[in-house]
Amino acid sequence: MGKFITIGERIHCISPAIRAAMETMDGEPILKRAREQIAAGATYLDVNIGPAEKNGPELMKWAVKLIQESCGNVPLCLDTANTKAIEAGLSVYNAAKGKPIVNSADAGDRISNIDLAAANGAICIALCAKEGVPSDNDERMAYCQQLLEHGMEQGMEAEDIWFDPLFLVIKGMQDKQWQVLEFIRQLRDMGLNSTGGLSNVSNMMPKHIRPIMDSVMLAMAINNGLTSAIVNPCDQRLMETIKSADIIMNNSLYADSYLEI
């Protein structure tokens, strides 16, 4: 499958600083976070503008051009519930360093995002869900098959559909974690790529615990075949875990300086 792919999560409208920057189209706070994540080793940057019901297309176009033109055409993951905004972002996207990612499709109302990705030569994150959290892995697999078939009908390659099993909050859903890991292993055995929002697992935990829990969960998920994740690349423990896993999985050549590369 190759080296693990990190999608930096820190350009997100849920952050007060980023939300204010998006509202006023002030590029500096956004570029600051973009550069920090790239320096920390992020492969892609997620650009989450939220619902953006009023000015979604304009905002996404602006954000894509701002980040790519200022950061060497870093590849981006376009993240919004506003389909028109994704279309607008794709229209100005520079694919010199990597295909865009559409985040995300599901087996319900958002299945058409697969069509959008297919029409624009993009990767699509496909949530193995329809409404809410799937009850078990049989349900996840049924949605996975539906999404895979739909994507291939649209002319997509299977490798460009990254399946998201939905990482679940440990506080309240501790007994469901093994199911997520098992499903990731099933995706690996099918030769499919996988991804997901890793920080969900440690949501509501104390700040000092979150990096520990995220790193351990990620190591276990990588061992089961996870090929990508949406993460905070500025979490040093997490990035050290990813780099070490790539060595152990023989996806990177070991050198004593591997943590600095």
Secondary structure per residue as TSV (DSSP state, phi and psi in degrees):
chain	resnum	aa	ss	phi	psi
A	1	M	-	360.0	-20.0
A	2	G	-	91.2	-178.0
A	3	K	S	-61.2	149.7
A	4	F	-	-65.5	137.9
A	5	I	E	-104.3	125.2
A	6	T	E	-104.9	135.6
A	7	I	E	-114.5	110.7
A	8	G	E	-69.4	131.2
A	9	E	E	-98.3	2.4
A	10	R	E	-88.6	-0.9
A	11	I	E	-100.3	84.5
A	12	H	E	-137.1	131.3
A	13	C	T	-65.6	-11.2
A	14	I	T	-69.8	-22.4
A	15	S	S	-75.7	127.2
A	16	P	H	-55.3	-40.4
A	17	A	H	-66.2	-41.0
A	18	I	H	-73.1	-38.9
A	19	R	H	-61.1	-43.7
A	20	A	H	-64.8	-39.2
A	21	A	H	-64.9	-38.6
A	22	M	H	-69.8	-37.6
A	23	E	H	-65.1	-34.7
A	24	T	H	-103.6	0.0
A	25	M	T	51.7	50.4
A	26	D	-	-96.4	111.0
A	27	G	H	-74.4	-25.0
A	28	E	H	-62.3	-47.8
A	29	P	H	-61.2	-34.9
A	30	I	H	-70.3	-44.4
A	31	L	H	-66.7	-33.4
A	32	K	H	-60.5	-46.4
A	33	R	H	-70.4	-35.9
A	34	A	H	-60.5	-48.5
A	35	R	H	-66.4	-38.0
A	36	E	H	-61.0	-43.4
A	37	Q	H	-70.4	-39.0
A	38	I	H	-63.5	-44.7
A	39	A	H	-62.3	-31.0
A	40	A	H	-80.8	-10.4
A	41	G	T	113.2	12.2
A	42	A	-	-64.2	139.4
A	43	T	S	-82.9	-49.1
A	44	Y	E	-119.2	160.2
A	45	L	E	-117.3	129.0
A	46	D	E	-82.9	132.5
A	47	V	E	-116.2	99.2
A	48	N	E	-104.6	108.4
A	49	I	E	-100.0	5.6
A	50	G	E	71.6	-157.7
A	51	P	S	-64.6	-35.5
A	52	A	-	43.0	55.4
A	53	E	T	-71.4	-28.7
A	54	K	T	-83.7	-48.5
A	55	N	T	-133.4	33.1
A	56	G	H	-52.4	-53.2
A	57	P	H	-59.2	-44.6
A	58	E	H	-63.0	-43.9
A	59	L	H	-66.2	-44.8
A	60	M	H	-67.0	-41.3
A	61	K	H	-57.1	-47.1
A	62	W	H	-61.4	-46.3
A	63	A	H	-65.6	-43.3
A	64	V	H	-62.0	-48.2
A	65	K	H	-65.5	-42.6
A	66	L	H	-56.9	-52.5
A	67	I	H	-70.5	-47.0
A	68	Q	H	-67.4	-41.9
A	69	E	H	-69.7	-26.0
A	70	S	H	-95.5	-14.2
A	71	C	T	-129.0	38.1
A	72	G	T	62.4	36.6
A	73	N	T	58.8	37.7
A	74	V	-	-53.7	136.5
A	75	P	-	-69.5	145.6
A	76	L	E	-124.7	154.2
A	77	C	E	-112.4	116.4
A	78	L	E	-90.6	118.5
A	79	D	E	-125.8	106.2
A	80	T	E	-167.9	154.7
A	81	A	S	-82.9	-5.0
A	82	N	-	-91.0	103.2
A	83	T	H	-60.7	-39.9
A	84	K	H	-61.9	-33.3
A	85	A	H	-69.3	-39.4
A	86	I	H	-63.4	-44.6
A	87	E	H	-57.1	-44.2
A	88	A	H	-64.3	-42.6
A	89	G	H	-62.9	-41.6
A	90	L	H	-64.0	-30.6
A	91	S	H	-68.6	-21.2
A	92	V	T	-115.0	5.5
A	93	Y	-	-72.2	137.2
A	94	N	-	-103.0	114.7
A	95	A	-	-93.1	18.6
A	96	A	T	-59.6	-32.8
A	97	K	T	-106.7	-1.0
A	98	G	S	157.1	150.0
A	99	K	-	-60.7	149.7
A	100	P	-	-70.2	157.2
A	101	I	E	-113.8	131.5
A	102	V	E	-95.0	120.9
A	103	N	E	-120.7	99.7
A	104	S	E	-160.4	169.8
A	105	A	E	-106.1	162.6
A	106	D	-	-144.0	-177.1
A	107	A	S	-86.9	8.9
A	108	G	S	-113.1	-125.7
A	109	D	T	-65.2	-20.7
A	110	R	T	-100.7	16.7
A	111	I	T	-64.8	-24.7
A	112	S	H	-66.8	-15.0
A	113	N	H	-65.4	-23.8
A	114	I	H	-65.8	-41.5
A	115	D	H	-60.3	-42.0
A	116	L	H	-63.0	-44.3
A	117	A	H	-63.0	-44.5
A	118	A	H	-61.2	-40.7
A	119	A	H	-70.8	-18.1
A	120	N	T	-117.7	13.8
A	121	G	T	63.0	33.4
A	122	A	-	-103.6	162.5
A	123	I	E	-83.3	149.6
A	124	C	E	-129.1	128.0
A	125	I	E	-80.5	126.0
A	126	A	E	-117.2	110.5
A	127	L	E	-73.3	127.5
A	128	C	S	-81.7	64.0
A	129	A	-	-157.6	165.5
A	130	K	S	-124.4	-57.7
A	131	E	S	-139.1	115.2
A	132	G	S	75.4	-163.6
A	133	V	S	-87.4	130.2
A	134	P	-	-58.6	147.4
A	135	S	S	-74.0	-29.5
A	136	D	S	-161.9	-178.5
A	137	N	H	-73.5	-24.0
A	138	D	H	-63.3	-40.6
A	139	E	H	-68.8	-42.1
A	140	R	H	-57.1	-45.2
A	141	M	H	-67.0	-35.7
A	142	A	H	-62.7	-42.6
A	143	Y	H	-68.3	-39.3
A	144	C	H	-57.7	-48.1
A	145	Q	H	-62.3	-41.2
A	146	Q	H	-62.0	-45.5
A	147	L	H	-67.7	-40.1
A	148	L	H	-63.6	-46.7
A	149	E	H	-62.5	-41.4
A	150	H	H	-63.1	-44.7
A	151	G	H	-61.9	-42.2
A	152	M	H	-70.7	-31.3
A	153	E	H	-64.0	-29.1
A	154	Q	T	-86.1	1.1
A	155	G	T	92.6	9.9
A	156	M	-	-78.5	151.0
A	157	E	-	-81.9	143.6
A	158	A	G	-56.9	-33.4
A	159	E	G	-67.6	-16.4
A	160	D	G	-94.3	5.5
A	161	I	E	-110.3	113.3
A	162	W	E	-101.8	113.7
A	163	F	E	-86.2	132.8
A	164	D	E	-109.0	113.3
A	165	P	-	-76.1	-9.7
A	166	L	-	76.1	98.6
A	167	F	-	-70.1	134.8
A	168	L	-	-110.3	150.7
A	169	V	-	-66.1	125.4
A	170	I	H	-66.0	-40.4
A	171	K	H	-72.8	97.9
A	172	G	H	114.5	-22.7
A	173	M	H	-134.6	35.8
A	174	Q	G	-59.0	-36.7
A	175	D	G	-75.0	-6.6
A	176	K	G	-97.4	-6.3
A	177	Q	H	-64.7	-39.0
A	178	W	H	-64.3	-30.0
A	179	Q	H	-65.4	-41.4
A	180	V	H	-61.4	-46.1
A	181	L	H	-63.1	-40.2
A	182	E	H	-64.6	-39.1
A	183	F	H	-68.4	-38.7
A	184	I	H	-58.9	-40.0
A	185	R	H	-65.1	-37.5
A	186	Q	H	-64.1	-40.6
A	187	L	H	-62.8	-42.4
A	188	R	H	-60.3	-44.1
A	189	D	H	-65.8	-23.0
A	190	M	T	-87.7	-2.6
A	191	G	T	77.3	23.0
A	192	L	-	-102.3	150.1
A	193	N	E	-81.9	152.9
A	194	S	E	-140.5	155.9
A	195	T	-	-158.7	-176.8
A	196	G	-	162.9	165.1
A	197	G	B	-83.0	96.8
A	198	L	G	-62.1	-38.3
A	199	S	G	-65.3	-10.8
A	200	N	G	-57.9	-35.2
A	201	V	G	-63.3	-33.3
A	202	S	G	-102.9	11.6
A	203	N	T	-56.9	136.2
A	204	M	T	76.3	4.2
A	205	M	S	-85.7	158.8
A	206	P	-	-57.2	148.7
A	207	K	T	-57.1	-36.6
A	208	H	T	-75.9	-18.5
A	209	I	T	-87.2	-31.6
A	210	R	H	-54.8	-47.0
A	211	P	H	-62.3	-33.0
A	212	I	H	-67.8	-50.4
A	213	M	H	-64.5	-43.2
A	214	D	H	-61.5	-42.7
A	215	S	H	-66.6	-41.6
A	216	V	H	-68.2	-44.4
A	217	M	H	-61.1	-41.4
A	218	L	H	-64.7	-43.1
A	219	A	H	-59.7	-42.7
A	220	M	H	-66.5	-38.7
A	221	A	H	-68.0	-41.1
A	222	I	H	-61.9	-41.3
A	223	N	H	-61.1	-28.7
A	224	N	T	-89.9	-2.8
A	225	G	T	117.6	3.2
A	226	L	-	-58.1	132.9
A	227	T	-	-107.7	-10.3
A	228	S	E	-161.4	161.6
A	229	A	E	-158.6	151.1
A	230	I	E	-89.3	115.7
A	231	V	E	-139.2	171.3
A	232	N	-	-92.7	101.9
A	233	P	T	-70.5	-11.7
A	234	C	T	-82.6	0.0
A	235	D	-	-83.3	102.4
A	236	Q	H	-61.9	-41.9
A	237	R	H	-59.2	-42.3
A	238	L	H	-64.3	-45.7
A	239	M	H	-68.2	-34.4
A	240	E	H	-64.3	-37.5
A	241	T	H	-63.6	-45.0
A	242	I	H	-62.5	-47.1
A	243	K	H	-63.8	-38.4
A	244	S	H	-69.2	-39.7
A	245	A	H	-62.4	-39.8
A	246	D	H	-62.3	-34.1
A	247	I	H	-66.9	-50.5
A	248	I	H	-65.1	-34.2
A	249	M	T	-81.7	2.0
A	250	N	T	64.2	32.2
A	251	N	S	-95.7	-13.1
A	252	S	S	-133.6	149.0
A	253	L	-	-82.8	128.2
A	254	Y	-	-67.8	138.3
A	255	A	-	-145.5	152.6
A	256	D	T	-59.2	-22.0
A	257	S	T	-97.0	17.9
A	258	Y	G	-60.9	-27.9
A	259	L	G	-71.6	-18.6
A	260	E	G	-94.2	-6.7
A	261	I	-	-87.0	360.0
